[in-house]
Amino acid sequence: MDSVYKVIEIIGSSPKSWEEATENALNTASKSLKEIRVAEVKDLDVRLENGKIAAYRAKLRVSFKFSD
């Protein structure tokens, strides 16, 4: 059986950690994307406010299967 997948990039954020930022991104994406197969963390960064970390951010490349 042949399959076709689409790859997109998403960014999640969290005030606590990069792990939570990743989970937030995938939890939100899974509400509208079906059959997510792979998530690859591409970049990690932080957003600063007044010289302090305000948010951890994770950029992910996500692939999901097209359905009929």
Backbone atoms as SQL, in Angstrom:
CREATE TABLE atoms (id INTEGER PRIMARY KEY, chain TEXT, resi INTEGER, resn TEXT, atom TEXT, x REAL, y REAL, z REAL);
INSERT INTO atoms VALUES
  (1, 'A', 1, 'MET', 'N', 0.842, -1.180, 0.000),
  (2, 'A', 1, 'MET', 'CA', 0.000, 0.000, 0.000),
  (3, 'A', 1, 'MET', 'C', 0.891, 1.248, 0.000),
  (4, 'A', 2, 'ASP', 'N', 0.638, 2.153, -0.929),
  (5, 'A', 2, 'ASP', 'CA', 1.393, 3.396, -1.019),
  (6, 'A', 2, 'ASP', 'C', 0.841, 4.418, -0.040),
  (7, 'A', 3, 'SER', 'N', 1.732, 5.253, 0.489),
  (8, 'A', 3, 'SER', 'CA', 1.333, 6.305, 1.412),
  (9, 'A', 3, 'SER', 'C', 1.955, 7.622, 0.986),
  (10, 'A', 4, 'VAL', 'N', 1.270, 8.709, 1.309),
  (11, 'A', 4, 'VAL', 'CA', 1.769, 10.044, 1.037),
  (12, 'A', 4, 'VAL', 'C', 1.727, 10.826, 2.342),
  (13, 'A', 5, 'TYR', 'N', 2.820, 11.532, 2.630),
  (14, 'A', 5, 'TYR', 'CA', 2.934, 12.300, 3.860),
  (15, 'A', 5, 'TYR', 'C', 3.212, 13.759, 3.545),
  (16, 'A', 6, 'LYS', 'N', 2.740, 14.624, 4.392),
  (17, 'A', 6, 'LYS', 'CA', 3.020, 16.052, 4.304),
  (18, 'A', 6, 'LYS', 'C', 3.897, 16.419, 5.487),
  (19, 'A', 7, 'VAL', 'N', 4.835, 17.352, 5.265),
  (20, 'A', 7, 'VAL', 'CA', 5.730, 17.818, 6.323),
  (21, 'A', 7, 'VAL', 'C', 5.492, 19.308, 6.518),
  (22, 'A', 8, 'ILE', 'N', 5.286, 19.698, 7.780),
  (23, 'A', 8, 'ILE', 'CA', 5.102, 21.104, 8.120),
  (24, 'A', 8, 'ILE', 'C', 6.012, 21.455, 9.298),
  (25, 'A', 9, 'GLU', 'N', 6.194, 22.739, 9.539),
  (26, 'A', 9, 'GLU', 'CA', 6.921, 23.185, 10.721),
  (27, 'A', 9, 'GLU', 'C', 5.954, 23.883, 11.663),
  (28, 'A', 10, 'ILE', 'N', 6.111, 23.594, 12.943),
  (29, 'A', 10, 'ILE', 'CA', 5.310, 24.246, 13.971),
  (30, 'A', 10, 'ILE', 'C', 6.249, 24.702, 15.085),
  (31, 'A', 11, 'ILE', 'N', 5.796, 25.684, 15.864),
  (32, 'A', 11, 'ILE', 'CA', 6.583, 26.184, 16.985),
  (33, 'A', 11, 'ILE', 'C', 5.703, 26.166, 18.222),
  (34, 'A', 12, 'GLY', 'N', 6.207, 25.547, 19.283),
  (35, 'A', 12, 'GLY', 'CA', 5.511, 25.535, 20.564),
  (36, 'A', 12, 'GLY', 'C', 6.299, 26.355, 21.568),
  (37, 'A', 13, 'SER', 'N', 5.599, 26.862, 22.575),
  (38, 'A', 13, 'SER', 'CA', 6.286, 27.630, 23.607),
  (39, 'A', 13, 'SER', 'C', 5.803, 27.226, 24.988),
  (40, 'A', 14, 'SER', 'N', 6.632, 27.547, 25.978),
  (41, 'A', 14, 'SER', 'CA', 6.335, 27.233, 27.375),
  (42, 'A', 14, 'SER', 'C', 7.151, 28.151, 28.271),
  (43, 'A', 15, 'PRO', 'N', 6.579, 28.563, 29.377),
  (44, 'A', 15, 'PRO', 'CA', 7.372, 29.350, 30.327),
  (45, 'A', 15, 'PRO', 'C', 8.310, 28.479, 31.167),
  (46, 'A', 16, 'LYS', 'N', 8.185, 27.143, 31.059),
  (47, 'A', 16, 'LYS', 'CA', 8.922, 26.233, 31.938),
  (48, 'A', 16, 'LYS', 'C', 10.114, 25.525, 31.297),
  (49, 'A', 17, 'SER', 'N', 9.924, 24.945, 30.079),
  (50, 'A', 17, 'SER', 'CA', 10.996, 24.127, 29.514),
  (51, 'A', 17, 'SER', 'C', 10.797, 23.895, 28.023),
  (52, 'A', 18, 'TRP', 'N', 11.891, 23.450, 27.364),
  (53, 'A', 18, 'TRP', 'CA', 11.791, 23.080, 25.956),
  (54, 'A', 18, 'TRP', 'C', 10.957, 21.820, 25.790),
  (55, 'A', 19, 'GLU', 'N', 11.040, 20.905, 26.747),
  (56, 'A', 19, 'GLU', 'CA', 10.233, 19.682, 26.664),
  (57, 'A', 19, 'GLU', 'C', 8.749, 20.011, 26.677),
  (58, 'A', 20, 'GLU', 'N', 8.362, 20.915, 27.567),
  (59, 'A', 20, 'GLU', 'CA', 6.952, 21.309, 27.628),
  (60, 'A', 20, 'GLU', 'C', 6.542, 22.077, 26.372),
  (61, 'A', 21, 'ALA', 'N', 7.446, 22.873, 25.825),
  (62, 'A', 21, 'ALA', 'CA', 7.159, 23.586, 24.576),
  (63, 'A', 21, 'ALA', 'C', 6.891, 22.591, 23.451),
  (64, 'A', 22, 'THR', 'N', 7.680, 21.519, 23.408),
  (65, 'A', 22, 'THR', 'CA', 7.488, 20.465, 22.406),
  (66, 'A', 22, 'THR', 'C', 6.144, 19.784, 22.601),
  (67, 'A', 23, 'GLU', 'N', 5.830, 19.424, 23.833),
  (68, 'A', 23, 'GLU', 'CA', 4.538, 18.779, 24.127),
  (69, 'A', 23, 'GLU', 'C', 3.372, 19.688, 23.770),
  (70, 'A', 24, 'ASN', 'N', 3.476, 20.977, 24.098),
  (71, 'A', 24, 'ASN', 'CA', 2.403, 21.920, 23.766),
  (72, 'A', 24, 'ASN', 'C', 2.173, 21.983, 22.257),
  (73, 'A', 25, 'ALA', 'N', 3.248, 22.032, 21.497),
  (74, 'A', 25, 'ALA', 'CA', 3.121, 22.093, 20.038),
  (75, 'A', 25, 'ALA', 'C', 2.441, 20.841, 19.502),
  (76, 'A', 26, 'LEU', 'N', 2.877, 19.670, 19.962),
  (77, 'A', 26, 'LEU', 'CA', 2.304, 18.421, 19.450),
  (78, 'A', 26, 'LEU', 'C', 0.876, 18.202, 19.918),
  (79, 'A', 27, 'ASN', 'N', 0.577, 18.555, 21.158),
  (80, 'A', 27, 'ASN', 'CA', -0.797, 18.411, 21.654),
  (81, 'A', 27, 'ASN', 'C', -1.764, 19.277, 20.871),
  (82, 'A', 28, 'THR', 'N', -1.350, 20.498, 20.577),
  (83, 'A', 28, 'THR', 'CA', -2.206, 21.397, 19.806),
  (84, 'A', 28, 'THR', 'C', -2.341, 20.922, 18.364),
  (85, 'A', 29, 'ALA', 'N', -1.228, 20.539, 17.744),
  (86, 'A', 29, 'ALA', 'CA', -1.264, 20.085, 16.345),
  (87, 'A', 29, 'ALA', 'C', -2.101, 18.824, 16.191),
  (88, 'A', 30, 'SER', 'N', -2.055, 17.932, 17.167),
  (89, 'A', 30, 'SER', 'CA', -2.780, 16.663, 17.047),
  (90, 'A', 30, 'SER', 'C', -4.299, 16.842, 17.113),
  (91, 'A', 31, 'LYS', 'N', -4.764, 18.007, 17.534),
  (92, 'A', 31, 'LYS', 'CA', -6.210, 18.269, 17.552),
  (93, 'A', 31, 'LYS', 'C', -6.766, 18.439, 16.144),
  (94, 'A', 32, 'SER', 'N', -5.921, 18.921, 15.216),
  (95, 'A', 32, 'SER', 'CA', -6.415, 19.130, 13.852),
  (96, 'A', 32, 'SER', 'C', -5.708, 18.270, 12.803),
  (97, 'A', 33, 'LEU', 'N', -4.533, 17.735, 13.125),
  (98, 'A', 33, 'LEU', 'CA', -3.815, 16.872, 12.197),
  (99, 'A', 33, 'LEU', 'C', -3.982, 15.425, 12.632),
  (100, 'A', 34, 'LYS', 'N', -4.401, 14.595, 11.725),
  (101, 'A', 34, 'LYS', 'CA', -4.580, 13.174, 12.035),
  (102, 'A', 34, 'LYS', 'C', -3.369, 12.387, 11.556),
  (103, 'A', 35, 'GLU', 'N', -3.091, 11.329, 12.253),
  (104, 'A', 35, 'GLU', 'CA', -2.007, 10.403, 11.910),
  (105, 'A', 35, 'GLU', 'C', -0.645, 11.083, 11.818),
  (106, 'A', 36, 'ILE', 'N', -0.298, 11.870, 12.859),
  (107, 'A', 36, 'ILE', 'CA', 1.057, 12.401, 12.941),
  (108, 'A', 36, 'ILE', 'C', 1.994, 11.215, 13.131),
  (109, 'A', 37, 'ARG', 'N', 3.029, 11.138, 12.310),
  (110, 'A', 37, 'ARG', 'CA', 3.927, 9.976, 12.332),
  (111, 'A', 37, 'ARG', 'C', 5.264, 10.287, 12.981),
  (112, 'A', 38, 'VAL', 'N', 5.833, 11.457, 12.665),
  (113, 'A', 38, 'VAL', 'CA', 7.170, 11.786, 13.146),
  (114, 'A', 38, 'VAL', 'C', 7.205, 13.262, 13.517),
  (115, 'A', 39, 'ALA', 'N', 7.886, 13.573, 14.612),
  (116, 'A', 39, 'ALA', 'CA', 8.146, 14.957, 14.988),
  (117, 'A', 39, 'ALA', 'C', 9.639, 15.079, 15.264),
  (118, 'A', 40, 'GLU', 'N', 10.277, 15.981, 14.570),
  (119, 'A', 40, 'GLU', 'CA', 11.717, 16.180, 14.694),
  (120, 'A', 40, 'GLU', 'C', 11.974, 17.593, 15.224),
  (121, 'A', 41, 'VAL', 'N', 12.640, 17.700, 16.357),
  (122, 'A', 41, 'VAL', 'CA', 12.971, 19.014, 16.900),
  (123, 'A', 41, 'VAL', 'C', 14.100, 19.597, 16.063),
  (124, 'A', 42, 'LYS', 'N', 13.840, 20.731, 15.443),
  (125, 'A', 42, 'LYS', 'CA', 14.812, 21.368, 14.547),
  (126, 'A', 42, 'LYS', 'C', 15.621, 22.437, 15.258),
  (127, 'A', 43, 'ASP', 'N', 14.976, 23.244, 16.083),
  (128, 'A', 43, 'ASP', 'CA', 15.652, 24.349, 16.761),
  (129, 'A', 43, 'ASP', 'C', 15.046, 24.557, 18.141),
  (130, 'A', 44, 'LEU', 'N', 15.879, 25.027, 19.046),
  (131, 'A', 44, 'LEU', 'CA', 15.436, 25.441, 20.367),
  (132, 'A', 44, 'LEU', 'C', 15.916, 26.869, 20.573),
  (133, 'A', 45, 'ASP', 'N', 15.032, 27.721, 21.099),
  (134, 'A', 45, 'ASP', 'CA', 15.453, 29.074, 21.434),
  (135, 'A', 45, 'ASP', 'C', 14.633, 29.576, 22.614),
  (136, 'A', 46, 'VAL', 'N', 14.938, 30.779, 23.051),
  (137, 'A', 46, 'VAL', 'CA', 14.198, 31.390, 24.148),
  (138, 'A', 46, 'VAL', 'C', 13.785, 32.792, 23.757),
  (139, 'A', 47, 'ARG', 'N', 12.679, 33.230, 24.339),
  (140, 'A', 47, 'ARG', 'CA', 12.230, 34.617, 24.169),
  (141, 'A', 47, 'ARG', 'C', 12.579, 35.338, 25.459),
  (142, 'A', 48, 'LEU', 'N', 13.199, 36.502, 25.328),
  (143, 'A', 48, 'LEU', 'CA', 13.653, 37.251, 26.496),
  (144, 'A', 48, 'LEU', 'C', 12.787, 38.478, 26.741),
  (145, 'A', 49, 'GLU', 'N', 12.608, 38.786, 27.995),
  (146, 'A', 49, 'GLU', 'CA', 11.967, 40.034, 28.421),
  (147, 'A', 49, 'GLU', 'C', 12.800, 40.608, 29.553),
  (148, 'A', 50, 'ASN', 'N', 13.265, 41.828, 29.387),
  (149, 'A', 50, 'ASN', 'CA', 14.097, 42.490, 30.394),
  (150, 'A', 50, 'ASN', 'C', 15.310, 41.640, 30.782),
  (151, 'A', 51, 'GLY', 'N', 15.898, 40.965, 29.790),
  (152, 'A', 51, 'GLY', 'CA', 17.092, 40.182, 30.028),
  (153, 'A', 51, 'GLY', 'C', 16.868, 38.833, 30.691),
  (154, 'A', 52, 'LYS', 'N', 15.620, 38.458, 30.906),
  (155, 'A', 52, 'LYS', 'CA', 15.316, 37.172, 31.538),
  (156, 'A', 52, 'LYS', 'C', 14.483, 36.317, 30.586),
  (157, 'A', 53, 'ILE', 'N', 14.587, 35.001, 30.748),
  (158, 'A', 53, 'ILE', 'CA', 13.834, 34.085, 29.885),
  (159, 'A', 53, 'ILE', 'C', 12.345, 34.199, 30.191),
  (160, 'A', 54, 'ALA', 'N', 11.573, 34.543, 29.171),
  (161, 'A', 54, 'ALA', 'CA', 10.118, 34.633, 29.302),
  (162, 'A', 54, 'ALA', 'C', 9.442, 33.388, 28.751),
  (163, 'A', 55, 'ALA', 'N', 10.074, 32.744, 27.765),
  (164, 'A', 55, 'ALA', 'CA', 9.478, 31.547, 27.175),
  (165, 'A', 55, 'ALA', 'C', 10.544, 30.712, 26.481),
  (166, 'A', 56, 'TYR', 'N', 10.401, 29.415, 26.620),
  (167, 'A', 56, 'TYR', 'CA', 11.211, 28.456, 25.871),
  (168, 'A', 56, 'TYR', 'C', 10.426, 28.113, 24.617),
  (169, 'A', 57, 'ARG', 'N', 11.119, 28.030, 23.475),
  (170, 'A', 57, 'ARG', 'CA', 10.437, 27.724, 22.220),
  (171, 'A', 57, 'ARG', 'C', 11.110, 26.559, 21.523),
  (172, 'A', 58, 'ALA', 'N', 10.285, 25.703, 20.943),
  (173, 'A', 58, 'ALA', 'CA', 10.784, 24.557, 20.182),
  (174, 'A', 58, 'ALA', 'C', 10.159, 24.577, 18.796),
  (175, 'A', 59, 'LYS', 'N', 11.016, 24.544, 17.769),
  (176, 'A', 59, 'LYS', 'CA', 10.538, 24.459, 16.384),
  (177, 'A', 59, 'LYS', 'C', 10.629, 22.998, 15.975),
  (178, 'A', 60, 'LEU', 'N', 9.509, 22.454, 15.506),
  (179, 'A', 60, 'LEU', 'CA', 9.453, 21.048, 15.118),
  (180, 'A', 60, 'LEU', 'C', 9.067, 20.900, 13.658),
  (181, 'A', 61, 'ARG', 'N', 9.627, 19.887, 13.029),
  (182, 'A', 61, 'ARG', 'CA', 9.179, 19.455, 11.711),
  (183, 'A', 61, 'ARG', 'C', 8.313, 18.234, 11.959),
  (184, 'A', 62, 'VAL', 'N', 7.064, 18.302, 11.519),
  (185, 'A', 62, 'VAL', 'CA', 6.074, 17.263, 11.790),
  (186, 'A', 62, 'VAL', 'C', 5.591, 16.654, 10.488),
  (187, 'A', 63, 'SER', 'N', 5.525, 15.338, 10.417),
  (188, 'A', 63, 'SER', 'CA', 4.964, 14.692, 9.231),
  (189, 'A', 63, 'SER', 'C', 3.700, 13.942, 9.615),
  (190, 'A', 64, 'PHE', 'N', 2.722, 14.013, 8.711),
  (191, 'A', 64, 'PHE', 'CA', 1.456, 13.329, 8.937),
  (192, 'A', 64, 'PHE', 'C', 0.980, 12.729, 7.620),
  (193, 'A', 65, 'LYS', 'N', 0.207, 11.680, 7.749),
  (194, 'A', 65, 'LYS', 'CA', -0.248, 10.927, 6.587),
  (195, 'A', 65, 'LYS', 'C', -1.518, 11.559, 6.009),
  (196, 'A', 66, 'PHE', 'N', -1.546, 11.689, 4.689),
  (197, 'A', 66, 'PHE', 'CA', -2.776, 12.113, 4.019),
  (198, 'A', 66, 'PHE', 'C', -3.776, 10.988, 4.082),
  (199, 'A', 67, 'SER', 'N', -5.028, 11.326, 4.313),
  (200, 'A', 67, 'SER', 'CA', -6.066, 10.290, 4.333),
  (201, 'A', 67, 'SER', 'C', -6.961, 10.436, 3.108),
  (202, 'A', 68, 'ASP', 'N', -7.597, 9.350, 2.764),
  (203, 'A', 68, 'ASP', 'CA', -8.483, 9.341, 1.591),
  (204, 'A', 68, 'ASP', 'C', -9.760, 10.099, 1.856);
